[in-house]
Amino acid sequence: MLILKYLLLYGGIGMAVFAAGILIHDLYLELQYRKAQTAGAALPAPPQIRWRSALALALLAWAPLLIALGIFVVPSGMAGVRVSQTSGTIPGTLYPGTHFITPMAEKIALFDTRDQLFTTGALEDGKETQVAKGKIEPLKVQSKEGLDVGLSITVRYRLDPKRLDYIQSNLPQPVEKEIVPAVVASAWRELVPNYTVREVFAVKREEIRKRASDRIAQKLSSDGIMVKEVMLRDIQLPPEYAKGLENLLLKEQENDQMGVQTEIQQKQVRLSELEAEATKAQQVKQAEGQAQVRVLQAKAEADAMQYTLPLKQKQIEQSKLEAEARKEATVKNAEAMAQAKVIDSKAEMERRKMLSQAEADRIRVTAAADAERMQSEGTILKQNPLLINKIVAERLSDKLQIMMVPADGKFFFANDVLRSMNVANHTSQAEQAEPSPQN
C-alpha cells in the first residue's frame, strides 16, 4: 500500500509537471514568434498555446495526488487520531499500519505510544538531562520543618492508545511537557510537607514513594496517561542538616549494632540453654531407652526360661539316664575285663606251661644231642689224642702259632698242657657216664 501511495503521488506530480512543461514550451514558442514578427521577418502561421490540453492534464494529475494524500501510514510505536477541518477530532485510534482519510479535509495527529521517562536531577551516570538551554535541577520541595529538600525523580509512563482522541481534544500539546511535569511536581509538593526530613530520607522513604506513585497515577490516569513506575532515585538534604543527620545516623547505627550484638549474645545464651536441655533430654531418653531395653531383655529371658526349664529338666533326666547307662556299661565292661583277665591268665598259664614243656623238650633234645656229640668227639679224641692239643691251642688265642711236637715228655710245657687236657677229658667222660637227675 505504501508503494501504491508513492506511485500515485509521483505519477500525479509527473502529470502536473508535464502539463506545466507543455504550457512553458508553447509560451516560449509564442515569445519567439513575436520577436521574429517585430523584426519584420516572414513567418508562418503563429503557434497555438495548448491551454486545454495542459488544463486537462493538470486536472487529471489531481486524481492520483488526491488518492495518494488519502493514504496515510502510521509508523511502529506510534498511534494517531483523525482531525477533521470541519468537525474537529474524530473518535477512534489509528494504530500502526495503513489508513485511508479524506484528502484535504482530514489530517492525522500522531502520538508516541511507547514508554517515556520524565526525570529530574542528575542521572546515574553523573550527567544531567538537558532541556532547551538549561539543566534540569532536582525537584525542590519543603519538608514539615520548612527545609528545602531536592528530589531526583524518574516517572515511567505512556499514553493510553484508546484515549488519544480525548488527549488531542482536551489536553495541551505536547502532553509530556505541559501535563506530566506539573502533575508530578504537584503530587510531591503536596505529599512531602506532611513528613520530616528524617522520615523522607530514611524512615518512611518507601511509604512516601508509594503514596506519591499512587497519587500521580490517579491524576494522570484521568487524562489518559498510564503511569507504570515512579522511582525516587536520590534525595539532596540541606548541608547542615545532612551533616547532623549523618552523625545521628551513625549513632543510631552504633545503637542498632549494639542491639544486634546484644540480641546475638542473648540468642547464644538461649542456644546454650537449649543445647543443655537437649543434651539432658537426650540422656534421659537414652536412660529410658536402656531401661526399656533391659526390661525387654528380662522379659525375653523370663519368657525364654519358661521354655528353657523343661529343656533343662529333660537334659538332667537325659544326663541321669546317660550316667546310669555309663555305670551299667562300666560294670559290664569291668566284668568283661575281669573275665578277659581270667581268660588271659588261664591262657598265660597254658602258654607258660606249654613253653616250659617246650623248653624241657628242647633241653632234653639238646642234652641228647650234646651227649651224642660228646660221645662222638670222645671216640674221635680217643682215636686221635693230638687233636685236644690243637683245639686247646686254637682256643687260647688266634695269634698263637701251632706246632706239632712229639709226645716224649721232654718239653715240660707241652707235657703239662697235654696232662691237664687229658685230666679234663677224663672228667668230662666221667660226667657223661653218670645218669642225669631229670632223666
LINVENFEN-V604100 format. One record per residue. N is the residue number from 1. PSI is psi as a letter, one per 40 degrees, with the letter a starting at -180 (* if undefined). BURIAL is # if it has 24 or more other C-alpha atoms within 12 Angstrom, else .. Layout:
{{N & PSI & BURIAL} {N & PSI & BURIAL}}
This chain:
{{1 & d & .} {2 & d & .} {3 & d & .} {4 & d & .} {5 & d & #} {6 & d & .} {7 & d & .} {8 & d & #} {9 & d & #} {10 & d & #} {11 & d & #} {12 & d & #} {13 & d & #} {14 & d & .} {15 & d & #} {16 & d & #} {17 & d & .} {18 & d & #} {19 & d & #} {20 & d & #} {21 & d & .} {22 & d & #} {23 & d & #} {24 & d & .} {25 & d & .} {26 & d & .} {27 & d & .} {28 & d & .} {29 & d & .} {30 & d & .} {31 & d & .} {32 & d & .} {33 & d & .} {34 & d & .} {35 & d & .} {36 & d & .} {37 & d & .} {38 & d & .} {39 & e & .} {40 & e & .} {41 & i & .} {42 & h & .} {43 & i & .} {44 & a & .} {45 & i & .} {46 & i & .} {47 & i & .} {48 & h & .} {49 & h & .} {50 & g & .} {51 & d & .} {52 & d & .} {53 & d & .} {54 & d & #} {55 & d & .} {56 & d & .} {57 & d & #} {58 & d & #} {59 & d & .} {60 & d & #} {61 & d & #} {62 & d & #} {63 & d & .} {64 & d & #} {65 & d & #} {66 & d & #} {67 & d & #} {68 & d & #} {69 & d & #} {70 & e & #} {71 & h & #} {72 & h & #} {73 & h & #} {74 & h & #} {75 & i & .} {76 & i & .} {77 & e & .} {78 & i & #} {79 & i & #} {80 & i & #} {81 & i & #} {82 & h & #} {83 & h & #} {84 & i & .} {85 & e & .} {86 & d & .} {87 & e & .} {88 & a & .} {89 & h & #} {90 & h & #} {91 & i & .} {92 & i & .} {93 & h & #} {94 & h & #} {95 & i & #} {96 & h & .} {97 & a & .} {98 & h & .} {99 & i & #} {100 & h & #} {101 & i & #} {102 & h & .} {103 & i & #} {104 & e & .} {105 & d & .} {106 & i & #} {107 & i & #} {108 & h & #} {109 & h & #} {110 & i & #} {111 & i & #} {112 & h & #} {113 & e & #} {114 & i & .} {115 & h & .} {116 & i & #} {117 & h & #} {118 & h & #} {119 & i & #} {120 & i & #} {121 & a & #} {122 & i & #} {123 & i & #} {124 & d & .} {125 & e & .} {126 & e & .} {127 & i & .} {128 & i & .} {129 & i & .} {130 & h & .} {131 & h & .} {132 & b & .} {133 & e & .} {134 & i & .} {135 & i & .} {136 & h & #} {137 & i & .} {138 & i & #} {139 & h & #} {140 & h & #} {141 & i & #} {142 & h & #} {143 & a & #} {144 & d & .} {145 & e & .} {146 & e & .} {147 & i & #} {148 & h & #} {149 & h & #} {150 & h & #} {151 & h & #} {152 & h & #} {153 & i & #} {154 & h & #} {155 & h & #} {156 & h & #} {157 & i & #} {158 & i & #} {159 & i & #} {160 & h & #} {161 & d & #} {162 & e & #} {163 & f & #} {164 & d & #} {165 & d & #} {166 & d & #} {167 & d & #} {168 & d & #} {169 & d & .} {170 & e & .} {171 & i & .} {172 & i & .} {173 & i & .} {174 & i & .} {175 & d & #} {176 & e & #} {177 & d & .} {178 & d & .} {179 & d & #} {180 & d & #} {181 & d & #} {182 & d & .} {183 & d & #} {184 & d & #} {185 & d & #} {186 & d & .} {187 & d & #} {188 & d & #} {189 & d & #} {190 & d & .} {191 & d & #} {192 & d & #} {193 & e & #} {194 & e & .} {195 & i & #} {196 & i & #} {197 & d & #} {198 & d & #} {199 & d & .} {200 & d & #} {201 & d & #} {202 & d & .} {203 & d & .} {204 & f & .} {205 & d & #} {206 & d & .} {207 & d & .} {208 & d & #} {209 & d & #} {210 & d & .} {211 & d & #} {212 & d & #} {213 & d & #} {214 & d & #} {215 & d & #} {216 & d & #} {217 & d & #} {218 & d & .} {219 & d & .} {220 & d & #} {221 & d & #} {222 & e & .} {223 & e & #} {224 & f & #} {225 & h & #} {226 & h & #} {227 & h & #} {228 & d & #} {229 & i & #} {230 & h & #} {231 & h & #} {232 & g & #} {233 & d & #} {234 & i & #} {235 & h & #} {236 & h & #} {237 & i & #} {238 & i & #} {239 & d & .} {240 & d & .} {241 & d & .} {242 & d & .} {243 & d & .} {244 & d & .} {245 & d & .} {246 & d & .} {247 & d & .} {248 & d & .} {249 & d & .} {250 & d & .} {251 & d & .} {252 & d & .} {253 & d & .} {254 & d & .} {255 & d & .} {256 & d & .} {257 & d & .} {258 & d & .} {259 & d & .} {260 & d & .} {261 & d & .} {262 & d & .} {263 & d & .} {264 & d & .} {265 & d & .} {266 & d & .} {267 & d & .} {268 & d & .} {269 & d & .} {270 & d & .} {271 & d & .} {272 & d & .} {273 & d & .} {274 & d & .} {275 & d & .} {276 & d & .} {277 & d & .} {278 & d & .} {279 & d & .} {280 & d & .} {281 & d & .} {282 & d & .} {283 & d & .} {284 & d & .} {285 & d & .} {286 & d & .} {287 & d & .} {288 & d & .} {289 & d & .} {290 & d & .} {291 & d & .} {292 & d & .} {293 & d & .} {294 & d & .} {295 & d & .} {296 & d & .} {297 & d & .} {298 & d & .} {299 & d & .} {300 & d & .} {301 & d & .} {302 & d & .} {303 & d & .} {304 & d & .} {305 & d & .} {306 & d & .} {307 & d & .} {308 & d & .} {309 & d & .} {310 & d & .} {311 & d & .} {312 & d & .} {313 & d & .} {314 & d & .} {315 & d & .} {316 & d & .} {317 & d & .} {318 & d & .} {319 & d & .} {320 & d & .} {321 & d & .} {322 & d & .} {323 & d & .} {324 & d & .} {325 & d & .} {326 & d & .} {327 & d & .} {328 & d & .} {329 & d & .} {330 & d & .} {331 & d & .} {332 & d & .} {333 & d & .} {334 & d & .} {335 & d & .} {336 & d & .} {337 & d & .} {338 & d & .} {339 & d & .} {340 & d & .} {341 & d & .} {342 & d & .} {343 & d & .} {344 & d & .} {345 & d & .} {346 & d & .} {347 & d & .} {348 & d & .} {349 & d & .} {350 & d & .} {351 & d & .} {352 & d & .} {353 & d & .} {354 & d & .} {355 & d & .} {356 & d & .} {357 & d & .} {358 & d & .} {359 & d & .} {360 & d & .} {361 & d & .} {362 & d & .} {363 & d & .} {364 & d & .} {365 & d & .} {366 & d & .} {367 & d & .} {368 & d & .} {369 & d & .} {370 & d & .} {371 & d & #} {372 & d & .} {373 & d & .} {374 & d & .} {375 & d & .} {376 & d & .} {377 & d & .} {378 & d & #} {379 & d & .} {380 & d & .} {381 & d & .} {382 & d & .} {383 & d & .} {384 & g & .} {385 & d & .} {386 & e & #} {387 & d & .} {388 & d & #} {389 & d & #} {390 & d & #} {391 & d & .} {392 & d & .} {393 & d & .} {394 & d & .} {395 & e & .} {396 & d & .} {397 & i & .} {398 & e & .} {399 & e & .} {400 & i & .} {401 & h & .} {402 & h & .} {403 & h & .} {404 & h & .} {405 & i & .} {406 & i & .} {407 & g & .} {408 & e & .} {409 & e & .} {410 & d & .} {411 & h & .} {412 & d & .} {413 & d & .} {414 & d & #} {415 & d & .} {416 & d & .} {417 & d & .} {418 & d & #} {419 & d & .} {420 & d & .} {421 & d & #} {422 & d & #} {423 & d & .} {424 & d & .} {425 & d & #} {426 & d & .} {427 & d & .} {428 & d & .} {429 & d & .} {430 & d & .} {431 & d & .} {432 & d & .} {433 & d & .} {434 & i & .} {435 & i & .} {436 & h & .} {437 & d & .} {438 & d & .} {439 & * & .}}
